């Protein structure tokens, strides 16, 4: 934690992260170096701390933020992972801002609340916590009834002997 800042309470940290995701979703064409810097500063981490968290070198992170080098797609994925984001594509000439109703999911890969993507590790962790189940149980439920949250909740709530399959 960057010593220049007072530590946030868990609720303050969550609110700050949600605000950041909304900001990023509202500006989907923001250059990657600026997105990375916003994420790091929102998490209140130094370059060295964020680099360690993401599994990249501090020098590489500093160069990316300064726009001295262009990161590879694999590096971008590592740098976005702590916020649960993925790289996306924005059409040339796309509008800079999206309606507020579309903000949480727009082009950022932010958590979609109606479907479960078991290919994203951060999303598996989120839904395991949210639903109070193990990873194996979550994956089995998604395989049995599909990725919709409503169907998975219903499947997990059913007594074992009544579950299909």
Phi and psi in degrees as GROMACS dihedral restraints (atoms count N, CA, C in turn):
[ dihedral_restraints ]
;  ai    aj    ak    al  type     phi  dphi    fc
    3     4     5     6     1   -61.7    20    10
    4     5     6     7     1   122.3    20    10
    6     7     8     9     1   -68.2    20    10
    7     8     9    10     1   -12.0    20    10
    9    10    11    12     1   -74.1    20    10
   10    11    12    13     1   -12.8    20    10
   12    13    14    15     1  -115.2    20    10
   13    14    15    16     1   147.0    20    10
   15    16    17    18     1   -75.2    20    10
   16    17    18    19     1   139.7    20    10
   18    19    20    21     1   -62.3    20    10
   19    20    21    22     1   140.0    20    10
   21    22    23    24     1   -86.1    20    10
   22    23    24    25     1   149.8    20    10
   24    25    26    27     1   -72.0    20    10
   25    26    27    28     1   161.3    20    10
   27    28    29    30     1   -56.2    20    10
   28    29    30    31     1   -39.2    20    10
   30    31    32    33     1   -69.2    20    10
   31    32    33    34     1   -36.9    20    10
   33    34    35    36     1   -66.6    20    10
   34    35    36    37     1   -40.7    20    10
   36    37    38    39     1   -63.4    20    10
   37    38    39    40     1   -43.0    20    10
   39    40    41    42     1   -63.2    20    10
   40    41    42    43     1   -43.4    20    10
   42    43    44    45     1   -63.0    20    10
   43    44    45    46     1   -41.0    20    10
   45    46    47    48     1   -63.6    20    10
   46    47    48    49     1   -40.6    20    10
   48    49    50    51     1   -67.4    20    10
   49    50    51    52     1   -40.5    20    10
   51    52    53    54     1   -63.9    20    10
   52    53    54    55     1   -41.2    20    10
   54    55    56    57     1   -61.5    20    10
   55    56    57    58     1   -43.0    20    10
   57    58    59    60     1   -61.5    20    10
   58    59    60    61     1   -45.4    20    10
   60    61    62    63     1   -61.3    20    10
   61    62    63    64     1   -40.8    20    10
   63    64    65    66     1   -63.2    20    10
   64    65    66    67     1   -42.3    20    10
   66    67    68    69     1   -61.1    20    10
   67    68    69    70     1   -46.3    20    10
   69    70    71    72     1   -65.2    20    10
   70    71    72    73     1   -37.4    20    10
   72    73    74    75     1   -69.1    20    10
   73    74    75    76     1   -32.6    20    10
   75    76    77    78     1   -72.3    20    10
   76    77    78    79     1   -21.8    20    10
   78    79    80    81     1  -126.6    20    10
   79    80    81    82     1    71.0    20    10
   81    82    83    84     1   -66.2    20    10
   82    83    84    85     1   -17.5    20    10
   84    85    86    87     1   -97.1    20    10
   85    86    87    88     1    16.1    20    10
   87    88    89    90     1   -62.8    20    10
   88    89    90    91     1   132.8    20    10
   90    91    92    93     1   -60.1    20    10
   91    92    93    94     1   145.2    20    10
   93    94    95    96     1   -52.2    20    10
   94    95    96    97     1   -46.9    20    10
   96    97    98    99     1   -57.0    20    10
   97    98    99   100     1   -38.5    20    10
   99   100   101   102     1   -69.6    20    10
  100   101   102   103     1   -38.0    20    10
  102   103   104   105     1   -62.7    20    10
  103   104   105   106     1   -45.7    20    10
  105   106   107   108     1   -60.8    20    10
  106   107   108   109     1   -45.5    20    10
  108   109   110   111     1   -62.5    20    10
  109   110   111   112     1   -43.1    20    10
  111   112   113   114     1   -60.4    20    10
  112   113   114   115     1   -43.9    20    10
  114   115   116   117     1   -61.9    20    10
  115   116   117   118     1   -49.2    20    10
  117   118   119   120     1   -61.3    20    10
  118   119   120   121     1   -44.3    20    10
  120   121   122   123     1   -71.9    20    10
  121   122   123   124     1   -33.2    20    10
  123   124   125   126     1   -65.7    20    10
  124   125   126   127     1   -35.0    20    10
  126   127   128   129     1   -79.5    20    10
  127   128   129   130     1    -5.2    20    10
  129   130   131   132     1    58.8    20    10
  130   131   132   133     1    47.4    20    10
  132   133   134   135     1  -115.0    20    10
  133   134   135   136     1   148.4    20    10
  135   136   137   138     1   -75.6    20    10
  136   137   138   139     1   168.4    20    10
  138   139   140   141     1   -59.4    20    10
  139   140   141   142     1   -44.3    20    10
  141   142   143   144     1   -63.1    20    10
  142   143   144   145     1   -42.2    20    10
  144   145   146   147     1   -66.2    20    10
  145   146   147   148     1   -44.7    20    10
  147   148   149   150     1   -67.4    20    10
  148   149   150   151     1   -38.4    20    10
  150   151   152   153     1   -62.0    20    10
  151   152   153   154     1   -43.8    20    10
  153   154   155   156     1   -63.4    20    10
  154   155   156   157     1   -43.8    20    10
  156   157   158   159     1   -59.8    20    10
  157   158   159   160     1   -37.9    20    10
  159   160   161   162     1   -89.8    20    10
  160   161   162   163     1   -15.8    20    10
  162   163   164   165     1    82.6    20    10
  163   164   165   166     1    31.2    20    10
  165   166   167   168     1  -124.2    20    10
  166   167   168   169     1   166.4    20    10
  168   169   170   171     1   -78.6    20    10
  169   170   171   172     1   150.6    20    10
  171   172   173   174     1   -62.0    20    10
  172   173   174   175     1   -37.8    20    10
  174   175   176   177     1   -62.7    20    10
  175   176   177   178     1   -44.2    20    10
  177   178   179   180     1   -62.6    20    10
  178   179   180   181     1   -43.4    20    10
  180   181   182   183     1   -62.6    20    10
  181   182   183   184     1   -45.6    20    10
  183   184   185   186     1   -61.0    20    10
  184   185   186   187     1   -42.3    20    10
  186   187   188   189     1   -64.6    20    10
  187   188   189   190     1   -38.8    20    10
  189   190   191   192     1   -66.2    20    10
  190   191   192   193     1   -47.0    20    10
  192   193   194   195     1   -63.1    20    10
  193   194   195   196     1   -33.6    20    10
  195   196   197   198     1   -79.8    20    10
  196   197   198   199     1    -8.1    20    10
  198   199   200   201     1    64.5    20    10
  199   200   201   202     1    29.6    20    10
  201   202   203   204     1   -80.5    20    10
  202   203   204   205     1   -25.5    20    10
  204   205   206   207     1  -136.9    20    10
  205   206   207   208     1   159.9    20    10
  207   208   209   210     1  -101.7    20    10
  208   209   210   211     1   129.2    20    10
  210   211   212   213     1   -76.5    20    10
  211   212   213   214     1   155.0    20    10
  213   214   215   216     1   -76.3    20    10
  214   215   216   217     1   164.8    20    10
  216   217   218   219     1   -60.7    20    10
  217   218   219   220     1   -39.3    20    10
  219   220   221   222     1   -62.2    20    10
  220   221   222   223     1   -39.8    20    10
  222   223   224   225     1   -67.8    20    10
  223   224   225   226     1   -41.1    20    10
  225   226   227   228     1   -60.1    20    10
  226   227   228   229     1   -43.5    20    10
  228   229   230   231     1   -59.4    20    10
  229   230   231   232     1   -43.2    20    10
  231   232   233   234     1   -62.3    20    10
  232   233   234   235     1   -40.5    20    10
  234   235   236   237     1   -74.8    20    10
  235   236   237   238     1   -24.8    20    10
  237   238   239   240     1   -88.7    20    10
  238   239   240   241     1   -22.4    20    10
  240   241   242   243     1   -54.0    20    10
  241   242   243   244     1   -40.6    20    10
  243   244   245   246     1   -59.1    20    10
  244   245   246   247     1   -23.7    20    10
  246   247   248   249     1   -98.7    20    10
  247   248   249   250     1     3.6    20    10
  249   250   251   252     1    72.7    20    10
  250   251   252   253     1    28.8    20    10
  252   253   254   255     1  -107.7    20    10
  253   254   255   256     1   161.5    20    10
  255   256   257   258     1  -131.8    20    10
  256   257   258   259     1   153.6    20    10
  258   259   260   261     1   -65.3    20    10
  259   260   261   262     1   149.5    20    10
  261   262   263   264     1  -140.1    20    10
  262   263   264   265     1   175.4    20    10
  264   265   266   267     1  -113.0    20    10
  265   266   267   268     1   142.4    20    10
  267   268   269   270     1  -124.8    20    10
  268   269   270   271     1   129.2    20    10
  270   271   272   273     1   -63.7    20    10
  271   272   273   274     1   144.1    20    10
  273   274   275   276     1   -61.0    20    10
  274   275   276   277     1   132.3    20    10
  276   277   278   279     1    82.2    20    10
  277   278   279   280     1     9.2    20    10
  279   280   281   282     1   -65.7    20    10
  280   281   282   283     1   147.2    20    10
  282   283   284   285     1   -62.2    20    10
  283   284   285   286     1   147.6    20    10
  285   286   287   288     1   -72.0    20    10
  286   287   288   289     1   -34.6    20    10
  288   289   290   291     1  -119.0    20    10
  289   290   291   292     1   149.3    20    10
  291   292   293   294     1  -111.7    20    10
  292   293   294   295     1   158.8    20    10
  294   295   296   297     1   -61.3    20    10
  295   296   297   298     1   149.5    20    10
  297   298   299   300     1   -57.0    20    10
  298   299   300   301     1   -32.9    20    10
  300   301   302   303     1   -65.4    20    10
  301   302   303   304     1   -25.0    20    10
  303   304   305   306     1   -95.8    20    10
  304   305   306   307     1    -7.9    20    10
  306   307   308   309     1   -55.3    20    10
  307   308   309   310     1   -48.0    20    10
  309   310   311   312     1   -62.4    20    10
  310   311   312   313     1   -24.5    20    10
  312   313   314   315     1  -112.2    20    10
  313   314   315   316     1   -10.5    20    10
  315   316   317   318     1   -62.0    20    10
  316   317   318   319     1   117.9    20    10
  318   319   320   321     1    48.7    20    10
  319   320   321   322     1     0.1    20    10
  321   322   323   324     1  -100.6    20    10
  322   323   324   325     1   -14.8    20    10
  324   325   326   327     1    79.5    20    10
  325   326   327   328     1    16.0    20    10
  327   328   329   330     1   -62.9    20    10
  328   329   330   331     1   160.6    20    10
  330   331   332   333     1   -52.8    20    10
  331   332   333   334     1   119.1    20    10
  333   334   335   336     1   -89.9    20    10
  334   335   336   337     1   129.4    20    10
  336   337   338   339     1   -86.5    20    10
  337   338   339   340     1    -5.0    20    10
  339   340   341   342     1  -107.1    20    10
  340   341   342   343     1   -10.7    20    10
  342   343   344   345     1  -134.8    20    10
  343   344   345   346     1   153.0    20    10
  345   346   347   348     1  -113.7    20    10
  346   347   348   349     1   121.0    20    10
  348   349   350   351     1  -101.1    20    10
  349   350   351   352     1    99.1    20    10
  351   352   353   354     1   -75.5    20    10
  352   353   354   355     1    -2.7    20    10
  354   355   356   357     1   -84.9    20    10
  355   356   357   358     1   -13.2    20    10
  357   358   359   360     1  -101.0    20    10
  358   359   360   361     1   115.2    20    10
  360   361   362   363     1   -58.8    20    10
  361   362   363   364     1   -43.1    20    10
  363   364   365   366     1   -62.3    20    10
  364   365   366   367     1   -34.2    20    10
  366   367   368   369     1   -73.3    20    10
  367   368   369   370     1   -37.5    20    10
  369   370   371   372     1   -60.5    20    10
  370   371   372   373     1   -45.6    20    10
  372   373   374   375     1   -60.5    20    10
  373   374   375   376     1   -44.1    20    10
  375   376   377   378     1   -59.2    20    10
  376   377   378   379     1   -50.8    20    10
  378   379   380   381     1   -70.6    20    10
  379   380   381   382     1   -31.4    20    10
  381   382   383   384     1   -61.6    20    10
  382   383   384   385     1   -44.0    20    10
  384   385   386   387     1   -67.5    20    10
  385   386   387   388     1   -46.8    20    10
  387   388   389   390     1   -60.3    20    10
  388   389   390   391     1   -41.3    20    10
  390   391   392   393     1   -94.3    20    10
  391   392   393   394     1    -8.9    20    10
  393   394   395   396     1    67.9    20    10
  394   395   396   397     1    40.6    20    10
  396   397   398   399     1  -129.8    20    10
  397   398   399   400     1   167.2    20    10
  399   400   401   402     1   -79.7    20    10
  400   401   402   403     1   164.7    20    10
  402   403   404   405     1   -60.8    20    10
  403   404   405   406     1   -41.7    20    10
  405   406   407   408     1   -61.9    20    10
  406   407   408   409     1   -42.3    20    10
  408   409   410   411     1   -65.6    20    10
  409   410   411   412     1   -40.3    20    10
  411   412   413   414     1   -64.0    20    10
  412   413   414   415     1   -47.6    20    10
  414   415   416   417     1   -62.4    20    10
  415   416   417   418     1   -39.4    20    10
  417   418   419   420     1   -64.4    20    10
  418   419   420   421     1   -40.6    20    10
  420   421   422   423     1   -65.3    20    10
  421   422   423   424     1   -43.9    20    10
  423   424   425   426     1   -63.7    20    10
  424   425   426   427     1   -40.2    20    10
  426   427   428   429     1   -66.0    20    10
  427   428   429   430     1   -36.2    20    10
  429   430   431   432     1   -74.9    20    10
  430   431   432   433     1   -40.9    20    10
  432   433   434   435     1  -122.8    20    10
  433   434   435   436     1    -1.9    20    10
  435   436   437   438     1    99.8    20    10
  436   437   438   439     1   176.4    20    10
  438   439   440   441     1   -86.4    20    10
  439   440   441   442     1    -0.3    20    10
  441   442   443   444     1   -73.1    20    10
  442   443   444   445     1   137.3    20    10
  444   445   446   447     1   -61.8    20    10
  445   446   447   448     1   -41.9    20    10
  447   448   449   450     1   -59.7    20    10
  448   449   450   451     1   -45.2    20    10
  450   451   452   453     1   -66.7    20    10
  451   452   453   454     1   -39.7    20    10
  453   454   455   456     1   -65.8    20    10
  454   455   456   457     1   -43.4    20    10
  456   457   458   459     1   -59.1    20    10
  457   458   459   460     1   -45.3    20    10
  459   460   461   462     1   -63.3    20    10
  460   461   462   463     1   -43.7    20    10
  462   463   464   465     1   -61.1    20    10
  463   464   465   466     1   -45.5    20    10
  465   466   467   468     1   -69.8    20    10
  466   467   468   469     1   -27.4    20    10
  468   469   470   471     1   -78.5    20    10
  469   470   471   472     1   -22.8    20    10
  471   472   473   474     1   -68.9    20    10
  472   473   474   475     1   141.3    20    10
  474   475   476   477     1   -58.7    20    10
  475   476   477   478     1   147.7    20    10
  477   478   479   480     1   -52.6    20    10
  478   479   480   481     1   -40.8    20    10
  480   481   482   483     1   -70.1    20    10
  481   482   483   484     1   -18.1    20    10
  483   484   485   486     1   -97.6    20    10
  484   485   486   487     1    -8.2    20    10
  486   487   488   489     1   -66.5    20    10
  487   488   489   490     1   135.9    20    10
  489   490   491   492     1   -66.9    20    10
  490   491   492   493     1   147.2    20    10
